[in-house]
């Protein structure tokens, strides 16, 4: 069965420092991987996805993610964090099982960026 | 205007009452979904629909029902609400290839 794991419940970063939010996955075929962000009292917004091609995927708001097949990871990164990046981040993988096309989500990582 | 609109955005209801959450989309997508978000559990799929005549149960469908009234409309019902159905509910859509799912703003439901 497909699954994703976000090993950190919370990540704390100082403004201006680089940030990484970790995600590992388990799939039976080629992975379709996604990152979403949820700002307080808002819905989920799509950040970026990996389907095929370049292992470094660039997305919205200056975020990028690196696909690493050997480590089955898809970590979200940003070179210089902003206070406004503080939010809840979800990694997701496309389900190849019964609900094809659906996404299976990790439990989320709360990112806190301090001034 | 939002591409995926949910109503109501907030609702408090009593145990045993019937409640309906409505969702409409202007993206022209075939597929629609209902998810539930609980703290520390991420998002879990309740029901999904690939088109008007194709509705399927997700991971946690017990206690819920859905109706796909049109391509653009997908409603979620709690026939007899219970307190552990207190959660944030999201409607979402995707095209038939399902590569990217787009979410509504969410509906906060509190069952007292």
Interface residues (C-beta under 8 A of the other chain):
Chain A: X9 X32 X34 X36 X42 X43 X44 X45 X46 X49 X51 X90 X94 X98 X99 X100 X101 X102 X103 X105 X106 X107 X108
Chain B: X4 X31 X33 X40 X41 X42 X43 X44 X45 X48 X50 X56 X58 X90 X94 X97 X98 X99 X100 X101 X102 X103 X104 X105 X106
